[in-house]
């Protein structure tokens, strides 16, 4: 609301108040203790610029269900008295500076949502939260946590897998080490797992997708995962995003492989292409050492972003690549592709999905062994903004129509027999 000044202590006289929101203002004063008299409060939302320590009198509200202090400058300890409020369902302490969670938080038998991201939590500060069996959402990303996850969480059985109601787990950007808990993938309810930008090691079990039918997002990018088989996620039919590289496309630190000597060498990748809800597939800089099988099934209205650069992808680009008709970004750069660019790729030019128009905007096929001519049919890709065909063995005249008038010679450099780019 943009209010300034002090919070009047007389607010504490509103004894029938059930909801108090003070966010998006500019109060620069301590919270008046008189507010502790509001015993009927069910919702507190103090997203503001309050500083100092969290007042212990926040434990004075026996009916409190939603407690939000997001976006303040509170530091120090979280008062244990708050965790005597047995009716709490949602706690949001994100974007503050507390350093630990009290063990008393584990007594909150009705708590469903806990947001403590972007704080100053250290060590394994989240461990007390693993005693809250009612949790559906646990987000503690971008903290200062470090060190090995304890043995009873990293090996089976482990506590994090016992949170059977858990749907969203976000622990990315915490410098955590150790292995990814196997039991986490036995949770039928889990929808989102984000563990990227840590120091997690070992590999992913091949069958992690068998018992997570509701999984929609899996992020394990920028870790220290050692070489191992790309996991089978064919049972995770609701998967929308699979990220095993850093989102910025700059640094890739995993080392997943597909064992080319096994029958699953190409089929494992193929099954990912055929997950009907998958929109994002980022596997760049992993030695997959396989081919792209012709995509089929109900994928044409789902997959939007594919990054398989630097993954030892071999063979030809399948003609049926055009079945990925919702594609916006396709990066197959720095692989081992050969053969011609299929003229059918022009069919990635436009798709109307309700109010949304989809068309190929980025195509990177650089640093491969592609030969033949650049299909003139690609002039139909009118919305193509970024094209990189450099460092191949292409020949003939570069098309000039459609988007090609916007591309510089850098898009075609080091193709000895090409002509026409200026």
C-alpha positions as CSV (number, residue, x, y, z in Angstrom):
1,X,0.0,0.0,0.0
2,X,3.0,2.3,0.4
3,X,2.3,3.4,3.9
4,X,5.1,5.0,6.0
5,X,5.7,5.9,9.6
6,X,5.1,3.7,12.7
7,X,2.6,0.9,13.4
8,X,0.1,2.3,15.9
9,X,0.1,0.2,19.1
10,X,-3.7,0.6,19.2
11,X,-4.0,-2.1,16.6
12,X,-3.7,-4.5,19.5
13,X,-7.1,-3.4,20.6
14,X,-8.8,-5.0,17.6
15,X,-9.6,-8.1,19.5
16,X,-11.8,-9.7,16.8
17,X,-9.2,-9.3,14.0
18,X,-8.4,-12.6,12.3
19,X,-6.1,-11.4,9.5
20,X,-3.3,-8.8,9.7
21,X,-1.3,-7.9,6.6
22,X,1.3,-5.2,6.6
23,X,3.3,-6.1,3.5
24,X,4.5,-3.7,0.8
25,X,4.8,-0.7,3.1
26,X,7.8,1.2,4.5
27,X,7.4,1.0,8.2
28,X,10.8,1.7,9.9
29,X,9.9,0.9,13.5
30,X,9.9,-2.1,15.8
31,X,6.7,-4.1,15.8
32,X,4.6,-3.0,18.8
33,X,4.3,-5.8,21.4
34,X,0.6,-4.8,21.8
35,X,-0.1,-6.8,18.7
36,X,0.4,-9.9,20.8
37,X,-3.1,-9.3,22.2
38,X,-4.7,-10.2,18.9
39,X,-5.5,-13.7,20.0
40,X,-7.9,-14.6,17.2
41,X,-5.4,-14.0,14.4
42,X,-5.3,-16.8,11.8
43,X,-3.2,-15.0,9.2
44,X,-0.1,-12.8,9.7
45,X,1.6,-11.3,6.6
46,X,4.4,-8.9,7.5
47,X,6.4,-8.8,4.3
48,X,8.2,-5.5,4.7
49,X,11.6,-4.1,5.7
50,X,11.5,-4.9,9.4
51,X,14.9,-5.6,11.0
52,X,16.4,-7.1,14.1
53,X,15.3,-10.3,15.7
54,X,11.9,-12.0,15.3
55,X,9.8,-11.1,18.4
56,X,9.1,-14.1,20.7
57,X,5.5,-12.8,21.2
58,X,4.7,-14.2,17.8
59,X,4.0,-17.3,19.8
60,X,1.0,-15.7,21.4
61,X,-1.5,-16.6,18.6
62,X,-3.1,-19.9,19.4
63,X,-5.3,-19.9,16.2
64,X,-2.6,-18.9,13.8
65,X,-2.6,-20.9,10.5
66,X,-0.5,-18.8,8.1
67,X,2.6,-17.0,9.3
68,X,4.5,-14.9,6.7
69,X,7.5,-12.8,7.4
70,X,9.0,-12.9,3.8
71,X,11.2,-10.2,2.6
72,X,12.4,-8.6,5.8
73,X,15.8,-8.3,7.5
74,X,15.2,-10.5,10.5
75,X,18.3,-12.3,11.7
76,X,19.5,-14.4,14.6
77,X,17.4,-17.2,16.0
78,X,13.8,-18.1,15.3
79,X,11.9,-18.1,18.7
80,X,11.0,-21.6,19.7
81,X,7.7,-20.2,21.1
82,X,6.4,-19.9,17.5
83,X,6.6,-23.7,17.1
84,X,4.2,-24.2,20.0
85,X,1.4,-23.0,17.7
86,X,-0.1,-26.3,16.8
87,X,-2.5,-24.9,14.3
88,X,0.2,-23.6,11.9
89,X,-0.2,-24.8,8.3
90,X,2.0,-22.4,6.4
91,X,5.3,-20.7,7.4
92,X,7.1,-18.3,5.1
93,X,10.4,-16.9,6.4
94,X,12.0,-16.5,3.0
95,X,14.4,-13.7,2.3
96,X,15.5,-13.1,5.9
97,X,18.7,-13.9,7.7
98,X,18.1,-16.6,10.4
99,X,20.9,-19.1,10.7
100,X,19.0,-22.2,11.9
101,X,15.7,-23.9,12.4
102,X,14.9,-24.8,16.0
103,X,14.3,-28.5,16.7
104,X,10.9,-27.6,18.1
105,X,9.6,-27.1,14.5
106,X,9.3,-30.8,14.3
107,X,6.3,-30.7,16.7
108,X,4.1,-28.9,14.2
109,X,1.8,-31.7,13.3
110,X,-0.4,-29.7,10.9
111,X,2.3,-27.8,9.0
112,X,2.1,-28.3,5.3
113,X,4.2,-25.6,3.7
114,X,7.6,-24.4,4.9
115,X,9.4,-21.6,2.9
116,X,12.9,-20.7,4.3
117,X,14.7,-20.0,1.0
118,X,17.2,-17.2,0.6
119,X,18.3,-17.0,4.2
120,X,21.5,-17.7,6.0
121,X,20.9,-21.3,7.2
122,X,24.1,-23.2,7.9
123,X,25.1,-26.8,8.2
124,X,22.2,-29.2,8.0
125,X,19.8,-26.7,9.4
126,X,16.8,-28.3,7.6
127,X,17.0,-31.5,9.6
128,X,14.4,-30.6,12.2
129,X,11.9,-30.1,9.4
130,X,12.2,-33.8,8.4
131,X,10.2,-34.7,11.5
132,X,7.1,-32.9,10.1
133,X,5.2,-35.8,8.5
134,X,2.5,-33.5,7.2
135,X,4.8,-31.4,5.0
136,X,3.8,-31.1,1.3
137,X,6.3,-28.3,0.4
138,X,9.8,-27.8,1.7
139,X,11.9,-25.0,0.0
140,X,15.2,-24.1,1.5
141,X,17.2,-23.1,-1.6
142,X,19.9,-20.5,-1.8
143,X,21.2,-20.8,1.8
144,X,24.7,-21.5,3.2
145,X,24.1,-25.1,4.1
146,X,27.1,-27.4,3.5
147,X,28.6,-30.7,4.5
148,X,27.4,-34.3,4.0
149,X,23.8,-35.1,4.4
150,X,23.7,-37.5,7.4
151,X,23.9,-41.3,6.7
152,X,20.3,-41.9,7.7
153,X,19.1,-39.6,4.9
154,X,21.6,-40.5,2.2
155,X,21.2,-44.2,2.4
156,X,18.1,-46.3,2.5
157,X,16.2,-46.0,4.8
158,X,16.4,-42.2,5.1
159,X,14.2,-39.6,6.7
160,X,13.5,-37.4,3.7
161,X,11.8,-40.4,2.0
162,X,9.5,-40.8,5.0
163,X,7.8,-37.5,4.2
164,X,5.1,-39.3,2.3
165,X,3.0,-36.2,1.8
166,X,5.9,-34.2,0.3
167,X,5.1,-32.8,-3.2
168,X,7.7,-30.1,-3.6
169,X,11.4,-30.3,-2.4
170,X,13.7,-27.4,-3.3
171,X,17.2,-27.6,-1.9
172,X,19.2,-26.2,-4.8
173,X,22.1,-23.8,-4.4
174,X,23.2,-25.0,-0.9
175,X,26.6,-26.5,-1.4
176,X,25.3,-29.8,-0.1
177,X,27.4,-32.9,-0.7
178,X,26.9,-36.7,-0.4
179,X,24.6,-38.8,-2.6
180,X,21.1,-38.1,-3.7
181,X,18.8,-40.0,-1.3
182,X,17.4,-43.0,-3.1
183,X,14.3,-43.3,-1.0
184,X,13.2,-39.9,-2.3
185,X,12.2,-41.6,-5.5
186,X,9.8,-43.9,-3.7
187,X,7.5,-41.1,-2.9
188,X,4.2,-41.5,-4.8
189,X,3.2,-37.9,-4.1
190,X,6.4,-36.0,-5.2
191,X,5.9,-33.5,-8.0
192,X,9.0,-31.4,-8.0
193,X,12.6,-32.2,-7.0
194,X,15.2,-29.5,-7.4
195,X,18.7,-30.3,-6.2
196,X,20.8,-28.4,-8.7
197,X,23.9,-26.3,-7.9
198,X,25.2,-28.4,-5.1
199,X,28.1,-30.8,-4.7
200,X,26.0,-34.0,-4.7
201,X,28.0,-37.0,-6.0
202,X,27.6,-40.6,-7.0
203,X,25.0,-41.4,-9.7
204,X,21.3,-41.7,-10.2
205,X,19.8,-45.2,-10.0
206,X,18.6,-46.5,-13.3
207,X,15.0,-47.1,-12.0
208,X,14.3,-43.8,-10.2
209,X,11.3,-43.2,-12.4
210,X,9.4,-46.3,-11.5
211,X,7.7,-45.0,-8.3
212,X,7.2,-41.3,-9.0
213,X,4.2,-41.3,-11.4
214,X,3.4,-37.7,-10.4
215,X,6.9,-36.2,-10.9
216,X,6.7,-33.1,-13.0
217,X,10.1,-31.5,-12.5
218,X,13.5,-33.0,-11.8
219,X,16.6,-30.8,-11.5
220,X,20.0,-32.2,-10.7
221,X,22.1,-29.8,-12.7
222,X,25.5,-28.6,-11.8
223,X,26.5,-31.3,-9.3
224,X,29.3,-33.8,-9.3
225,X,27.3,-36.8,-10.5
226,X,29.7,-39.4,-11.7
227,X,29.4,-41.5,-14.9
228,X,26.5,-43.8,-14.9
229,X,23.5,-44.8,-17.0
230,X,20.9,-42.2,-17.8
231,X,18.0,-43.1,-15.6
232,X,14.8,-44.6,-17.0
233,X,12.0,-42.1,-16.5
234,X,9.4,-43.7,-18.8
235,X,7.1,-44.3,-15.9
236,X,7.2,-40.6,-14.9
237,X,4.5,-39.8,-17.5
238,X,3.7,-36.4,-16.0
239,X,7.3,-35.1,-16.3
240,X,7.5,-31.6,-17.7
241,X,11.1,-30.5,-17.1
242,X,14.2,-32.5,-16.8
243,X,17.3,-30.5,-16.1
244,X,20.7,-32.0,-15.8
245,X,22.7,-29.0,-16.8
246,X,22.9,-25.4,-15.5
247,X,20.0,-23.3,-16.8
248,X,22.3,-20.6,-18.1
249,X,23.8,-23.0,-20.7
250,X,27.3,-22.0,-19.7
251,X,28.6,-24.5,-17.1
252,X,27.7,-28.2,-17.3
253,X,29.0,-30.4,-14.5
254,X,27.3,-33.8,-14.7
255,X,28.7,-36.8,-16.4
256,X,25.8,-39.1,-17.2
257,X,26.1,-41.7,-20.0
258,X,24.2,-44.1,-22.0
259,X,26.0,-47.4,-22.4
260,X,26.1,-47.8,-26.2
261,X,26.8,-51.5,-25.8
262,X,23.3,-52.2,-24.3
263,X,20.0,-52.4,-26.2
264,X,18.8,-49.3,-24.2
265,X,21.5,-47.1,-25.8
266,X,19.1,-45.2,-28.0
267,X,15.7,-46.2,-26.5
268,X,16.5,-44.5,-23.2
269,X,16.8,-41.2,-24.9
270,X,13.8,-42.0,-27.1
271,X,11.6,-42.6,-24.2
272,X,12.3,-39.1,-22.9
273,X,11.3,-37.7,-26.3
274,X,8.0,-39.6,-26.0
275,X,6.9,-38.3,-22.5
276,X,3.8,-36.6,-23.6
277,X,3.9,-33.8,-21.0
278,X,7.7,-33.0,-21.3
279,X,8.4,-29.4,-22.2
280,X,12.1,-29.1,-21.2
281,X,14.9,-31.6,-21.8
282,X,18.3,-30.3,-20.8
283,X,21.1,-33.0,-21.0
284,X,23.9,-31.0,-22.5
285,X,27.6,-32.0,-21.9
286,X,26.8,-35.5,-20.8
287,X,28.6,-38.3,-22.8
288,X,25.3,-39.9,-23.9
289,X,27.0,-41.5,-26.9
290,X,23.8,-42.4,-28.7
291,X,21.6,-41.5,-31.6
292,X,18.3,-39.7,-31.8
293,X,15.5,-42.1,-32.8
294,X,12.6,-40.8,-34.8
295,X,10.2,-39.2,-32.3
296,X,6.7,-40.5,-32.3
297,X,3.6,-40.6,-30.1
298,X,1.9,-37.6,-28.5
299,X,4.9,-35.3,-28.2
300,X,3.9,-32.8,-30.9
301,X,2.2,-30.4,-28.5
302,X,4.6,-30.7,-25.5
303,X,8.3,-30.4,-26.0
304,X,9.5,-26.8,-26.3
305,X,13.2,-26.7,-25.3
306,X,15.8,-29.4,-26.1
307,X,19.5,-29.0,-25.3
308,X,21.7,-32.0,-26.2
309,X,24.8,-30.1,-27.1
310,X,28.2,-31.7,-26.4
311,X,26.6,-35.0,-25.7
312,X,28.2,-37.3,-28.4
313,X,24.9,-37.5,-30.3
314,X,25.6,-39.5,-33.4
315,X,23.9,-40.5,-36.7
316,X,21.5,-38.5,-38.8
317,X,18.9,-35.9,-37.7
318,X,15.7,-37.9,-38.2
319,X,13.3,-36.7,-40.8
320,X,10.5,-37.0,-38.3
321,X,12.1,-34.3,-36.2
322,X,9.2,-32.2,-37.6
323,X,6.9,-34.1,-35.3
324,X,8.2,-31.9,-32.5
325,X,6.0,-29.2,-33.8
326,X,6.0,-27.1,-30.6
327,X,9.7,-26.7,-30.5
328,X,11.1,-23.2,-29.7
329,X,14.7,-24.0,-29.0
330,X,16.7,-26.9,-30.4
331,X,20.4,-27.1,-29.5
332,X,22.4,-30.1,-31.0
333,X,25.7,-28.2,-31.3
334,X,29.1,-29.8,-30.8
335,X,27.9,-33.3,-31.3
336,X,28.8,-36.0,-33.9
337,X,25.8,-35.7,-36.2
338,X,26.2,-36.5,-39.9
339,X,24.2,-36.6,-43.1
340,X,21.9,-33.8,-44.3
341,X,19.7,-31.3,-42.6
342,X,16.2,-32.7,-43.3
343,X,14.0,-30.3,-45.3
344,X,11.1,-31.3,-43.1
345,X,12.6,-29.1,-40.3
346,X,10.6,-26.2,-41.9
347,X,7.5,-27.7,-40.4
348,X,8.6,-26.3,-37.1
349,X,7.5,-22.9,-38.3
350,X,4.2,-22.2,-36.5
351,X,1.7,-23.8,-34.2
352,X,-1.3,-22.1,-32.7
353,X,-1.9,-23.5,-29.2
354,X,-5.0,-21.7,-27.9
355,X,-3.9,-18.0,-27.3
356,X,-0.2,-18.9,-27.7
357,X,1.7,-19.1,-31.0
358,X,4.7,-21.5,-31.0
359,X,7.5,-21.5,-33.6
360,X,11.2,-22.4,-33.7
361,X,13.3,-19.5,-32.5
362,X,16.7,-21.0,-31.9
363,X,18.5,-23.7,-33.9
364,X,22.1,-24.7,-33.2
365,X,23.6,-27.5,-35.3
366,X,27.2,-26.1,-35.2
367,X,30.3,-28.2,-34.8
368,X,29.0,-31.4,-36.3
369,X,29.7,-33.3,-39.5
370,X,26.6,-32.3,-41.4
371,X,26.8,-32.3,-45.2
372,X,24.7,-31.4,-48.2
373,X,22.9,-28.1,-48.8
374,X,21.0,-25.9,-46.4
375,X,17.4,-26.7,-47.3
376,X,15.7,-23.7,-48.9
377,X,12.5,-24.8,-47.1
378,X,14.0,-23.3,-44.0
379,X,13.1,-19.9,-45.3
380,X,9.6,-20.7,-44.0
381,X,10.9,-20.5,-40.4
382,X,9.9,-16.9,-40.2
383,X,10.3,-16.6,-36.4
384,X,13.8,-18.0,-36.3
385,X,16.0,-15.5,-34.4
386,X,19.2,-17.5,-33.8
387,X,20.8,-19.9,-36.3
388,X,24.2,-21.5,-36.0
389,X,25.3,-23.9,-38.7
390,X,29.0,-23.2,-38.4
391,X,31.8,-25.7,-38.5
392,X,30.1,-28.4,-40.6
393,X,30.6,-29.7,-44.1
394,X,27.7,-27.9,-45.8
395,X,27.8,-26.8,-49.4
396,X,25.9,-24.8,-51.9
397,X,24.1,-21.5,-51.7
398,X,22.9,-20.1,-48.5
399,X,19.2,-19.3,-48.7
400,X,18.3,-15.6,-48.6
401,X,14.6,-15.5,-47.9
402,X,12.7,-15.5,-44.7
403,X,14.9,-15.1,-41.6
404,X,18.1,-15.7,-43.5
405,X,18.4,-12.0,-44.2
406,X,19.0,-11.4,-40.5
407,X,21.9,-13.8,-40.0
408,X,25.5,-12.8,-40.3
409,X,28.3,-14.8,-41.8
410,X,29.1,-16.1,-38.3
411,X,26.1,-18.4,-38.6
412,X,27.8,-20.2,-41.5
413,X,31.5,-19.9,-40.9
414,X,33.9,-22.9,-41.5
415,X,31.7,-24.6,-44.1
416,X,34.2,-24.8,-46.9
417,X,31.8,-25.1,-49.8
418,X,29.1,-22.6,-48.8
419,X,28.5,-19.4,-50.7
420,X,26.3,-16.4,-50.5
421,X,26.7,-15.2,-46.8
422,X,27.9,-11.6,-46.3
